[in-house]
Amino acid sequence: MLKYWNTEVLLNRRTGVLARTCAGEDACTPRPQVAFSSIPLFHHSKSSRRGFTLVEIVMAITILAVMMLISFFSFDAIVSSWRAGQEMSNTLGQADYVIDQMVSGLRSSYYPAIGRQDYKYGFQLIDNGEDASARDSISWVKMGSALVGEECGFSESPHRVSLSVFEGDRDGKTEKGLALRAWRIDLQLEDFKPEESVKEFILAPRVIGFNCRVLDKTQPKKNDLPNWQDEWKFSNSIPKAVELTLYMEPIKRDDDPLEIKRIVEIPMSDLSLKPTSSDKSSQTTPGTTRIPTGSSPR
């Protein structure tokens, strides 16, 4: 009959010696006792006890710091590009709006058919500098809501508008940009002075420069190219065409200003340069005398 063994290892806490007990059909053969200290209960390899060295920790921290710096600068570059794009979009949008209003205002210039030239309705240009530092000023008579808005009380009657670059303090605030003045031509007092009575309105705060040139009256072309002039001496008439250049505030401080240019042809130029009268009854043939209606010649 086969014998089986059921061995249990016991620890004598008092003596620190391992003892074996047997259970089975027959008594176990006595076994020699073994000292507890001579048999390790657990075995550890060198690799399981080994940790990170100081060099490895420093290298890991350095790599993590470099990756964080790269991520930060990449994110900052993306945010800066997005902001620059937004600023560019806003600046171009403002420039397009202002230049379109100026073009519409010049094309709606007004000049009465009174048979003569009148300084009251002429185009005025004050030249003040060139390129981005230009601070020109123009003024003309127009009709319609361009530049003044539909809410303006005199938009549908002849009124004069003036455009110039303004920069200074007003009402305790620093203001700059393309400034607009507008006033009615008729029904004004004799001592009316628009520079004192009419307040400027900042039309485009991002405009830092404005240059205007007009097509020469006597020689419109020179060497098959438009002959642009910085002065308009015929202030009792309107030029045939006008070149408008706006210089917008740069996106970055050290960048060049944005340049927006537009050429406008003015339909009322021909009437102002060669005035005719719409009242045909007032015209007489040379050598004859006009007889009033309802009277007979003597």
Order of alpha helices (4+ residues) and beta strands (2+ residues): beta-beta-beta-alpha-alpha-beta-beta-beta-beta-alpha-beta-beta-beta-beta-beta-beta-beta-alpha
